[in-house]
Amino acid sequence: MSLLLTLHVGVRAASSDADLAPDAAPDVPDGVMVATPTAATPSREGLRLLIQLDPWALGPLSIGSPNAGLLFNPQPMPEGPLWTIRNPLETWGTTETINSVIGAIESVERQFPSSPRIVIGDISRSDGGRLNWHASHQVGRDVDIGFYHRAEVDDFLRGRSSNLDVPRTWAFVRALVTGTDVHRIFLDRTIQRYLFAHAVEIGEDRAWLDTLFGRHSGGKDAIIQHVRRHRDHMHARFHNARAQEWGRIAYPLLVKAGLAPGPNVTHRVRSGETLSHLSRRYGTTTTAIRRANGLRGTMIRAGRRYVIPIRTIPSESKPVVVPPRLLPPNPGVTADIVSRRPDPF
């Protein structure tokens, strides 16, 4: 049984860090997004006062886990000249996540001017929670991103040796690893082989690459990991020091203020169980279970997992700790990448 959080309340996008708590807002021009991964977390009392006075001042909060969570005060992925958005309704995230993606794209553009636009897929819904067929993408920290191809595309395209722009795609992955707090990059092994071979060819440190791709650990705990059905896009998951830590402390306060729902659990139905059985077991109502799962009737299927609203607010978990970035010993290799950019198409 795993904790699952969902949110179904009105939201307002935080357009910049000017919308965050005053003591965390940097001195930047209006409209410029700046992540604050090291911003000090206010006290519980400070957060309580913010919630009472202006809950939107909390900024985007990522609460729970990628597979079971909610997104509060989300920020939309903005339109931009260097990327294409597949579905604006499903590209809401935290400031840190969106800044990380944009920063990596801009890094590629600096190395390879006039690059084709890259495709941005799903991030999260505006209220977080389950997103169509995804198991994750619930807390604004997961982003599906297409590859760079030899010609511009407007949707995900299966990567092949004949169409994949390996130098640009590697530059993007490298920028995520070295310039953001990326946690995982899920990618098909075939695409990994293309990127690894290119990285070795341009002189990247072999030991660093082996660690990055998990070649000596079988992929366990590696940043780049193989996942099926990821040959037409990559799935990047980010640590969000600020959004996670503020969310961790603020969540019980938001529930008490009526701005966020209480937590839920997931339950795999066994043969013979009914909605009435589940409502009695978890101290909720059949109506609440139906609403949480979008059920029109009372029929549930054995073997399927359902969201069960519960009334207990979980105690605060441990503080969020973002691990150090996995940096290569020869950061200057980027200059070599620039000198080897592909011929214009």
C-alpha positions as YAML, in Angstrom:
chain: A
units: angstrom
residues:
- id: 1
  name: MET
  ca: [0.00, 0.00, 0.00]
- id: 2
  name: SER
  ca: [1.59, 3.25, -1.14]
- id: 3
  name: LEU
  ca: [0.72, 6.84, -0.33]
- id: 4
  name: LEU
  ca: [-1.07, 8.59, -3.16]
- id: 5
  name: LEU
  ca: [-1.93, 12.27, -3.13]
- id: 6
  name: THR
  ca: [-4.23, 14.05, -5.57]
- id: 7
  name: LEU
  ca: [-5.35, 17.67, -5.86]
- id: 8
  name: HIS
  ca: [-8.57, 19.05, -7.31]
- id: 9
  name: VAL
  ca: [-8.59, 22.72, -6.35]
- id: 10
  name: GLY
  ca: [-8.20, 25.94, -8.27]
- id: 11
  name: VAL
  ca: [-4.63, 26.91, -9.16]
- id: 12
  name: ARG
  ca: [-2.78, 29.99, -10.24]
- id: 13
  name: ALA
  ca: [0.51, 29.80, -12.09]
- id: 14
  name: ALA
  ca: [3.55, 31.37, -10.49]
- id: 15
  name: SER
  ca: [5.03, 33.40, -13.31]
- id: 16
  name: SER
  ca: [8.37, 34.03, -11.69]
- id: 17
  name: ASP
  ca: [10.20, 33.89, -8.42]
- id: 18
  name: ALA
  ca: [8.65, 37.27, -7.69]
- id: 19
  name: ASP
  ca: [5.59, 35.15, -6.84]
- id: 20
  name: LEU
  ca: [7.51, 33.19, -4.22]
- id: 21
  name: ALA
  ca: [8.03, 34.08, -0.59]
- id: 22
  name: PRO
  ca: [9.63, 37.53, -0.24]
- id: 23
  name: ASP
  ca: [12.70, 36.24, 1.57]
- id: 24
  name: ALA
  ca: [13.42, 33.77, -1.22]
- id: 25
  name: ALA
  ca: [12.88, 36.02, -4.23]
- id: 26
  name: PRO
  ca: [16.09, 37.06, -6.00]
- id: 27
  name: ASP
  ca: [16.56, 40.50, -7.49]
- id: 28
  name: VAL
  ca: [15.80, 39.76, -11.13]
- id: 29
  name: PRO
  ca: [13.84, 41.50, -13.90]
- id: 30
  name: ASP
  ca: [10.09, 40.86, -14.05]
- id: 31
  name: GLY
  ca: [9.17, 37.67, -15.86]
- id: 32
  name: VAL
  ca: [12.60, 36.06, -15.58]
- id: 33
  name: MET
  ca: [12.43, 32.60, -14.05]
- id: 34
  name: VAL
  ca: [15.17, 31.80, -11.59]
- id: 35
  name: ALA
  ca: [15.31, 28.54, -9.66]
- id: 36
  name: THR
  ca: [16.26, 28.82, -6.01]
- id: 37
  name: PRO
  ca: [17.42, 25.33, -5.07]
- id: 38
  name: THR
  ca: [19.29, 26.60, -2.03]
- id: 39
  name: ALA
  ca: [16.59, 28.98, -0.74]
- id: 40
  name: ALA
  ca: [16.15, 28.73, 3.00]
- id: 41
  name: THR
  ca: [12.90, 27.08, 4.05]
- id: 42
  name: PRO
  ca: [10.69, 29.23, 6.28]
- id: 43
  name: SER
  ca: [9.64, 27.91, 9.66]
- id: 44
  name: ARG
  ca: [6.40, 26.00, 9.99]
- id: 45
  name: GLU
  ca: [4.87, 29.13, 11.53]
- id: 46
  name: GLY
  ca: [6.15, 31.23, 8.64]
- id: 47
  name: LEU
  ca: [4.55, 28.89, 6.13]
- id: 48
  name: ARG
  ca: [1.31, 28.90, 8.12]
- id: 49
  name: LEU
  ca: [1.19, 32.70, 7.92]
- id: 50
  name: LEU
  ca: [1.89, 32.61, 4.17]
- id: 51
  name: ILE
  ca: [-0.94, 30.16, 3.67]
- id: 52
  name: GLN
  ca: [-3.30, 32.38, 5.65]
- id: 53
  name: LEU
  ca: [-2.30, 35.62, 3.92]
- id: 54
  name: ASP
  ca: [-1.49, 34.53, 0.37]
- id: 55
  name: PRO
  ca: [-1.06, 30.81, -0.41]
- id: 56
  name: TRP
  ca: [0.08, 31.67, -3.93]
- id: 57
  name: ALA
  ca: [3.17, 33.27, -2.41]
- id: 58
  name: LEU
  ca: [4.40, 29.75, -1.67]
- id: 59
  name: GLY
  ca: [5.19, 29.31, -5.34]
- id: 60
  name: PRO
  ca: [5.01, 25.90, -7.03]
- id: 61
  name: LEU
  ca: [5.10, 22.98, -4.58]
- id: 62
  name: SER
  ca: [5.90, 19.38, -5.48]
- id: 63
  name: ILE
  ca: [4.26, 17.18, -2.86]
- id: 64
  name: GLY
  ca: [4.66, 13.43, -2.62]
- id: 65
  name: SER
  ca: [6.40, 11.10, -5.05]
- id: 66
  name: PRO
  ca: [6.40, 11.12, -8.88]
- id: 67
  name: ASN
  ca: [4.08, 8.11, -8.83]
- id: 68
  name: ALA
  ca: [1.85, 9.37, -6.02]
- id: 69
  name: GLY
  ca: [1.57, 13.08, -5.45]
- id: 70
  name: LEU
  ca: [0.11, 16.48, -6.18]
- id: 71
  name: LEU
  ca: [1.22, 19.78, -7.65]
- id: 72
  name: PHE
  ca: [0.27, 23.06, -5.96]
- id: 73
  name: ASN
  ca: [0.60, 26.52, -7.57]
- id: 74
  name: PRO
  ca: [1.95, 25.05, -10.84]
- id: 75
  name: GLN
  ca: [3.78, 26.98, -13.52]
- id: 76
  name: PRO
  ca: [3.06, 26.33, -17.20]
- id: 77
  name: MET
  ca: [5.82, 25.50, -19.64]
- id: 78
  name: PRO
  ca: [6.01, 28.74, -21.63]
- id: 79
  name: GLU
  ca: [6.07, 28.98, -25.39]
- id: 80
  name: GLY
  ca: [9.53, 29.62, -26.80]
- id: 81
  name: PRO
  ca: [11.40, 29.79, -30.10]
- id: 82
  name: LEU
  ca: [13.64, 26.82, -29.29]
- id: 83
  name: TRP
  ca: [11.00, 24.22, -28.44]
- id: 84
  name: THR
  ca: [7.56, 22.92, -29.41]
- id: 85
  name: ILE
  ca: [4.92, 21.95, -26.85]
- id: 86
  name: ARG
  ca: [2.82, 18.89, -27.67]
- id: 87
  name: ASN
  ca: [-0.06, 19.55, -25.28]
- id: 88
  name: PRO
  ca: [-0.14, 22.74, -23.18]
- id: 89
  name: LEU
  ca: [-2.80, 21.21, -20.92]
- id: 90
  name: GLU
  ca: [-0.29, 18.66, -19.66]
- id: 91
  name: THR
  ca: [2.88, 20.72, -19.38]
- id: 92
  name: TRP
  ca: [2.59, 22.19, -15.90]
- id: 93
  name: GLY
  ca: [5.49, 21.90, -13.47]
- id: 94
  name: THR
  ca: [7.59, 23.57, -10.84]
- id: 95
  name: THR
  ca: [9.79, 26.58, -11.46]
- id: 96
  name: GLU
  ca: [12.88, 24.46, -10.88]
- id: 97
  name: THR
  ca: [11.84, 21.79, -13.37]
- id: 98
  name: ILE
  ca: [10.89, 24.23, -16.10]
- id: 99
  name: ASN
  ca: [14.04, 26.30, -15.61]
- id: 100
  name: SER
  ca: [16.16, 23.15, -15.83]
- id: 101
  name: VAL
  ca: [14.63, 22.12, -19.15]
- id: 102
  name: ILE
  ca: [14.88, 25.60, -20.65]
- id: 103
  name: GLY
  ca: [18.46, 26.00, -19.42]
- id: 104
  name: ALA
  ca: [19.52, 22.74, -21.08]
- id: 105
  name: ILE
  ca: [17.84, 23.72, -24.35]
- id: 106
  name: GLU
  ca: [19.55, 27.10, -24.31]
- id: 107
  name: SER
  ca: [22.89, 25.38, -23.64]
- id: 108
  name: VAL
  ca: [22.46, 23.34, -26.81]
- id: 109
  name: GLU
  ca: [21.58, 26.47, -28.77]
- id: 110
  name: ARG
  ca: [24.75, 28.20, -27.58]
- id: 111
  name: GLN
  ca: [26.84, 25.22, -28.70]
- id: 112
  name: PHE
  ca: [24.91, 24.61, -31.94]
- id: 113
  name: PRO
  ca: [23.32, 27.86, -33.14]
- id: 114
  name: SER
  ca: [20.12, 27.59, -35.21]
- id: 115
  name: SER
  ca: [19.26, 24.17, -33.82]
- id: 116
  name: PRO
  ca: [15.87, 22.72, -34.76]
- id: 117
  name: ARG
  ca: [13.22, 23.04, -32.09]
- id: 118
  name: ILE
  ca: [13.01, 20.20, -29.61]
- id: 119
  name: VAL
  ca: [9.62, 18.74, -28.63]
- id: 120
  name: ILE
  ca: [8.38, 19.03, -25.05]
- id: 121
  name: GLY
  ca: [5.89, 16.33, -24.08]
- id: 122
  name: ASP
  ca: [4.02, 15.68, -20.86]
- id: 123
  name: ILE
  ca: [5.08, 17.18, -17.53]
- id: 124
  name: SER
  ca: [2.00, 17.19, -15.26]
- id: 125
  name: ARG
  ca: [-1.59, 18.32, -15.17]
- id: 126
  name: SER
  ca: [-2.27, 21.70, -13.60]
- id: 127
  name: ASP
  ca: [-3.47, 19.97, -10.42]
- id: 128
  name: GLY
  ca: [-1.00, 17.09, -10.45]
- id: 129
  name: GLY
  ca: [-2.16, 13.57, -9.74]
- id: 130
  name: ARG
  ca: [-2.57, 10.77, -12.28]
- id: 131
  name: LEU
  ca: [-1.92, 11.84, -15.88]
- id: 132
  name: ASN
  ca: [-3.63, 9.68, -18.54]
- id: 133
  name: TRP
  ca: [-1.53, 6.56, -19.14]
- id: 134
  name: HIS
  ca: [1.49, 7.62, -17.07]
- id: 135
  name: ALA
  ca: [2.40, 5.99, -13.77]
- id: 136
  name: SER
  ca: [4.47, 9.03, -12.82]
- id: 137
  name: HIS
  ca: [4.27, 12.71, -13.94]
- id: 138
  name: GLN
  ca: [2.19, 13.53, -10.85]
- id: 139
  name: VAL
  ca: [4.26, 16.19, -9.07]
- id: 140
  name: GLY
  ca: [5.71, 18.49, -11.75]
- id: 141
  name: ARG
  ca: [9.19, 16.95, -11.73]
- id: 142
  name: ASP
  ca: [8.96, 14.55, -14.69]
- id: 143
  name: VAL
  ca: [9.29, 15.75, -18.28]
- id: 144
  name: ASP
  ca: [9.03, 13.81, -21.54]
- id: 145
  name: ILE
  ca: [11.36, 15.38, -24.10]
- id: 146
  name: GLY
  ca: [11.95, 14.48, -27.73]
- id: 147
  name: PHE
  ca: [15.35, 14.11, -29.35]
- id: 148
  name: TYR
  ca: [17.12, 16.48, -31.69]
- id: 149
  name: HIS
  ca: [16.78, 15.19, -35.24]
- id: 150
  name: ARG
  ca: [18.49, 16.06, -38.49]
- id: 151
  name: ALA
  ca: [15.35, 17.92, -39.55]
- id: 152
  name: GLU
  ca: [12.83, 19.69, -37.34]
- id: 153
  name: VAL
  ca: [9.86, 17.62, -36.17]
- id: 154
  name: ASP
  ca: [6.68, 18.61, -34.36]
- id: 155
  name: ASP
  ca: [6.13, 15.38, -32.44]
- id: 156
  name: PHE
  ca: [8.13, 12.52, -30.94]
- id: 157
  name: LEU
  ca: [9.98, 10.51, -33.58]
- id: 158
  name: ARG
  ca: [11.65, 7.14, -33.14]
- id: 159
  name: GLY
  ca: [15.39, 7.70, -33.05]
- id: 160
  name: ARG
  ca: [17.44, 5.95, -35.72]
- id: 161
  name: SER
  ca: [20.98, 6.36, -36.98]
- id: 162
  name: SER
  ca: [19.53, 7.93, -40.12]
- id: 163
  name: ASN
  ca: [17.52, 10.70, -38.41]
- id: 164
  name: LEU
  ca: [18.95, 11.25, -34.92]
- id: 165
  name: ASP
  ca: [21.13, 14.31, -34.35]
- id: 166
  name: VAL
  ca: [23.46, 12.61, -31.90]
- id: 167
  name: PRO
  ca: [25.78, 15.58, -31.16]
- id: 168
  name: ARG
  ca: [22.91, 17.86, -30.22]
- id: 169
  name: THR
  ca: [21.05, 15.19, -28.28]
- id: 170
  name: TRP
  ca: [24.19, 14.34, -26.32]
- id: 171
  name: ALA
  ca: [24.80, 18.04, -25.63]
- id: 172
  name: PHE
  ca: [21.29, 18.26, -24.22]
- id: 173
  name: VAL
  ca: [21.72, 15.20, -21.99]
- id: 174
  name: ARG
  ca: [25.12, 16.47, -20.85]
- id: 175
  name: ALA
  ca: [23.60, 19.86, -19.97]
- id: 176
  name: LEU
  ca: [20.92, 18.16, -17.88]
- id: 177
  name: VAL
  ca: [23.51, 16.10, -16.00]
- id: 178
  name: THR
  ca: [26.06, 18.85, -15.38]
- id: 179
  name: GLY
  ca: [23.84, 21.93, -15.15]
- id: 180
  name: THR
  ca: [20.68, 20.79, -13.38]
- id: 181
  name: ASP
  ca: [19.61, 18.65, -10.44]
- id: 182
  name: VAL
  ca: [18.40, 15.85, -12.70]
- id: 183
  name: HIS
  ca: [17.69, 12.62, -10.85]
- id: 184
  name: ARG
  ca: [17.08, 10.15, -13.68]
- id: 185
  name: ILE
  ca: [17.03, 10.14, -17.46]
- id: 186
  name: PHE
  ca: [15.04, 7.18, -18.80]
- id: 187
  name: LEU
  ca: [16.13, 6.22, -22.28]
- id: 188
  name: ASP
  ca: [16.07, 3.20, -24.58]
- id: 189
  name: ARG
  ca: [19.36, 1.26, -24.77]
- id: 190
  name: THR
  ca: [19.62, 1.81, -28.51]
- id: 191
  name: ILE
  ca: [19.66, 5.59, -28.05]
- id: 192
  name: GLN
  ca: [22.07, 5.19, -25.15]
- id: 193
  name: ARG
  ca: [24.52, 3.35, -27.40]
- id: 194
  name: TYR
  ca: [24.46, 6.17, -29.94]
- id: 195
  name: LEU
  ca: [25.09, 8.78, -27.25]
- id: 196
  name: PHE
  ca: [27.78, 6.79, -25.47]
- id: 197
  name: ALA
  ca: [29.74, 6.13, -28.66]
- id: 198
  name: HIS
  ca: [29.61, 9.81, -29.60]
- id: 199
  name: ALA
  ca: [30.68, 10.92, -26.13]
- id: 200
  name: VAL
  ca: [33.69, 8.60, -26.23]
- id: 201
  name: GLU
  ca: [34.60, 9.84, -29.71]
- id: 202
  name: ILE
  ca: [34.68, 13.49, -28.67]
- id: 203
  name: GLY
  ca: [36.88, 12.76, -25.67]
- id: 204
  name: GLU
  ca: [34.54, 12.59, -22.68]
- id: 205
  name: ASP
  ca: [36.07, 10.92, -19.64]
- id: 206
  name: ARG
  ca: [35.41, 7.18, -19.91]
- id: 207
  name: ALA
  ca: [35.10, 6.54, -16.16]
- id: 208
  name: TRP
  ca: [32.57, 9.38, -15.86]
- id: 209
  name: LEU
  ca: [30.56, 7.97, -18.77]
- id: 210
  name: ASP
  ca: [30.62, 4.48, -17.27]
- id: 211
  name: THR
  ca: [29.18, 5.87, -14.05]
- id: 212
  name: LEU
  ca: [26.64, 8.03, -15.84]
- id: 213
  name: PHE
  ca: [25.36, 5.15, -17.97]
- id: 214
  name: GLY
  ca: [25.77, 2.54, -15.22]
- id: 215
  name: ARG
  ca: [27.95, 0.29, -17.35]
- id: 216
  name: HIS
  ca: [29.66, -1.27, -14.32]
- id: 217
  name: SER
  ca: [26.60, -1.41, -12.08]
- id: 218
  name: GLY
  ca: [24.13, -2.90, -14.51]
- id: 219
  name: GLY
  ca: [22.29, 0.41, -14.58]
- id: 220
  name: LYS
  ca: [21.41, 0.35, -10.90]
- id: 221
  name: ASP
  ca: [21.42, 3.87, -9.45]
- id: 222
  name: ALA
  ca: [22.79, 5.29, -12.73]
- id: 223
  name: ILE
  ca: [21.39, 8.62, -13.87]
- id: 224
  name: ILE
  ca: [20.74, 7.29, -17.39]
- id: 225
  name: GLN
  ca: [18.61, 4.17, -17.25]
- id: 226
  name: HIS
  ca: [16.94, 1.94, -19.80]
- id: 227
  name: VAL
  ca: [13.16, 1.93, -19.95]
- id: 228
  name: ARG
  ca: [11.09, 0.34, -22.67]
- id: 229
  name: ARG
  ca: [9.10, 2.53, -25.07]
- id: 230
  name: HIS
  ca: [11.59, 5.36, -24.73]
- id: 231
  name: ARG
  ca: [13.13, 5.24, -28.18]
- id: 232
  name: ASP
  ca: [11.23, 8.27, -29.45]
- id: 233
  name: HIS
  ca: [11.78, 10.45, -26.37]
- id: 234
  name: MET
  ca: [13.60, 10.67, -23.07]
- id: 235
  name: HIS
  ca: [12.00, 11.01, -19.66]
- id: 236
  name: ALA
  ca: [13.87, 13.35, -17.31]
- id: 237
  name: ARG
  ca: [13.08, 13.43, -13.59]
- id: 238
  name: PHE
  ca: [14.41, 16.25, -11.43]
- id: 239
  name: HIS
  ca: [15.17, 16.86, -7.80]
- id: 240
  name: ASN
  ca: [13.46, 20.08, -6.67]
- id: 241
  name: ALA
  ca: [15.14, 21.24, -3.47]
- id: 242
  name: ARG
  ca: [12.80, 24.15, -2.93]
- id: 243
  name: ALA
  ca: [9.50, 22.84, -4.28]
- id: 244
  name: GLN
  ca: [9.88, 19.50, -2.51]
- id: 245
  name: GLU
  ca: [11.09, 20.83, 0.84]
- id: 246
  name: TRP
  ca: [8.55, 23.65, 1.07]
- id: 247
  name: GLY
  ca: [5.85, 21.22, -0.05]
- id: 248
  name: ARG
  ca: [6.87, 18.65, 2.54]
- id: 249
  name: ILE
  ca: [6.37, 21.11, 5.38]
- id: 250
  name: ALA
  ca: [3.41, 23.01, 3.93]
- id: 251
  name: TYR
  ca: [1.26, 20.03, 2.95]
- id: 252
  name: PRO
  ca: [-0.39, 19.34, 6.35]
- id: 253
  name: LEU
  ca: [-1.03, 23.08, 6.70]
- id: 254
  name: LEU
  ca: [-2.62, 23.23, 3.25]
- id: 255
  name: VAL
  ca: [-4.89, 20.31, 4.14]
- id: 256
  name: LYS
  ca: [-5.97, 21.98, 7.38]
- id: 257
  name: ALA
  ca: [-6.64, 25.22, 5.48]
- id: 258
  name: GLY
  ca: [-8.83, 23.34, 3.01]
- id: 259
  name: LEU
  ca: [-6.53, 24.17, 0.08]
- id: 260
  name: ALA
  ca: [-5.39, 20.59, -0.52]
- id: 261
  name: PRO
  ca: [-7.12, 17.26, -0.05]
- id: 262
  name: GLY
  ca: [-6.14, 14.73, 2.55]
- id: 263
  name: PRO
  ca: [-3.89, 11.91, 1.40]
- id: 264
  name: ASN
  ca: [-5.06, 8.80, -0.36]
- id: 265
  name: VAL
  ca: [-3.81, 5.26, -0.63]
- id: 266
  name: THR
  ca: [-3.86, 2.86, -3.55]
- id: 267
  name: HIS
  ca: [-5.56, -0.49, -3.11]
- id: 268
  name: ARG
  ca: [-5.40, -3.53, -5.40]
- id: 269
  name: VAL
  ca: [-8.84, -5.07, -5.39]
- id: 270
  name: ARG
  ca: [-9.16, -8.73, -4.50]
- id: 271
  name: SER
  ca: [-11.86, -11.04, -5.77]
- id: 272
  name: GLY
  ca: [-15.09, -10.46, -3.89]
- id: 273
  name: GLU
  ca: [-14.29, -6.95, -2.64]
- id: 274
  name: THR
  ca: [-16.82, -4.17, -3.26]
- id: 275
  name: LEU
  ca: [-16.89, -0.41, -2.90]
- id: 276
  name: SER
  ca: [-18.79, -0.79, 0.35]
- id: 277
  name: HIS
  ca: [-16.10, -3.14, 1.67]
- id: 278
  name: LEU
  ca: [-13.37, -0.64, 0.80]
- id: 279
  name: SER
  ca: [-15.23, 2.32, 2.28]
- id: 280
  name: ARG
  ca: [-15.65, 0.48, 5.59]
- id: 281
  name: ARG
  ca: [-12.03, -0.70, 5.63]
- id: 282
  name: TYR
  ca: [-10.58, 2.77, 5.05]
- id: 283
  name: GLY
  ca: [-13.17, 4.86, 6.88]
- id: 284
  name: THR
  ca: [-14.36, 6.75, 3.81]
- id: 285
  name: THR
  ca: [-17.44, 6.71, 1.57]
- id: 286
  name: THR
  ca: [-18.29, 4.98, -1.68]
- id: 287
  name: THR
  ca: [-19.01, 8.41, -3.19]
- id: 288
  name: ALA
  ca: [-15.51, 9.61, -2.32]
- id: 289
  name: ILE
  ca: [-13.94, 6.51, -3.87]
- id: 290
  name: ARG
  ca: [-16.00, 6.87, -7.03]
- id: 291
  name: ARG
  ca: [-15.08, 10.55, -7.32]
- id: 292
  name: ALA
  ca: [-11.36, 9.85, -6.80]
- id: 293
  name: ASN
  ca: [-11.35, 7.25, -9.57]
- id: 294
  name: GLY
  ca: [-13.80, 8.81, -12.01]
- id: 295
  name: LEU
  ca: [-16.24, 5.90, -11.63]
- id: 296
  name: ARG
  ca: [-19.78, 6.33, -12.92]
- id: 297
  name: GLY
  ca: [-21.11, 3.20, -11.25]
- id: 298
  name: THR
  ca: [-20.25, 0.96, -8.34]
- id: 299
  name: MET
  ca: [-18.52, -1.84, -10.22]
- id: 300
  name: ILE
  ca: [-14.81, -2.39, -9.51]
- id: 301
  name: ARG
  ca: [-12.52, -5.00, -11.03]
- id: 302
  name: ALA
  ca: [-10.40, -7.52, -9.21]
- id: 303
  name: GLY
  ca: [-6.68, -7.01, -9.80]
- id: 304
  name: ARG
  ca: [-7.00, -3.31, -10.61]
- id: 305
  name: ARG
  ca: [-5.62, -0.58, -8.35]
- id: 306
  name: TYR
  ca: [-7.96, 2.13, -7.11]
- id: 307
  name: VAL
  ca: [-7.38, 5.39, -5.26]
- id: 308
  name: ILE
  ca: [-8.89, 5.37, -1.77]
- id: 309
  name: PRO
  ca: [-9.24, 8.73, 0.03]
- id: 310
  name: ILE
  ca: [-8.29, 8.56, 3.70]
- id: 311
  name: ARG
  ca: [-8.54, 11.14, 6.45]
- id: 312
  name: THR
  ca: [-5.22, 10.79, 8.22]
- id: 313
  name: ILE
  ca: [-2.60, 13.47, 7.52]
- id: 314
  name: PRO
  ca: [0.85, 11.88, 7.37]
- id: 315
  name: SER
  ca: [3.57, 13.19, 9.65]
- id: 316
  name: GLU
  ca: [6.39, 15.16, 8.06]
- id: 317
  name: SER
  ca: [8.97, 13.02, 6.37]
- id: 318
  name: LYS
  ca: [12.69, 13.62, 6.44]
- id: 319
  name: PRO
  ca: [14.08, 16.84, 4.93]
- id: 320
  name: VAL
  ca: [14.77, 16.75, 1.21]
- id: 321
  name: VAL
  ca: [18.44, 16.23, 0.37]
- id: 322
  name: VAL
  ca: [19.62, 16.80, -3.20]
- id: 323
  name: PRO
  ca: [22.79, 14.84, -4.01]
- id: 324
  name: PRO
  ca: [25.82, 16.52, -5.61]
- id: 325
  name: ARG
  ca: [25.81, 16.69, -9.39]
- id: 326
  name: LEU
  ca: [27.80, 14.08, -11.29]
- id: 327
  name: LEU
  ca: [30.38, 16.32, -12.94]
- id: 328
  name: PRO
  ca: [33.06, 15.10, -15.34]
- id: 329
  name: PRO
  ca: [36.74, 15.64, -14.51]
- id: 330
  name: ASN
  ca: [37.27, 17.44, -17.84]
- id: 331
  name: PRO
  ca: [34.51, 20.07, -18.10]
- id: 332
  name: GLY
  ca: [36.42, 21.78, -20.90]
- id: 333
  name: VAL
  ca: [35.33, 19.08, -23.35]
- id: 334
  name: THR
  ca: [32.26, 21.22, -24.08]
- id: 335
  name: ALA
  ca: [34.44, 23.54, -26.11]
- id: 336
  name: ASP
  ca: [35.50, 20.54, -28.18]
- id: 337
  name: ILE
  ca: [31.86, 19.69, -28.73]
- id: 338
  name: VAL
  ca: [31.22, 23.17, -30.08]
- id: 339
  name: SER
  ca: [34.10, 22.86, -32.53]
- id: 340
  name: ARG
  ca: [32.69, 19.56, -33.80]
- id: 341
  name: ARG
  ca: [29.13, 20.69, -34.36]
- id: 342
  name: PRO
  ca: [27.51, 19.06, -37.40]
- id: 343
  name: ASP
  ca: [27.19, 20.74, -40.72]
- id: 344
  name: PRO
  ca: [24.05, 22.84, -41.10]
- id: 345
  name: PHE
  ca: [21.13, 21.07, -42.75]
...
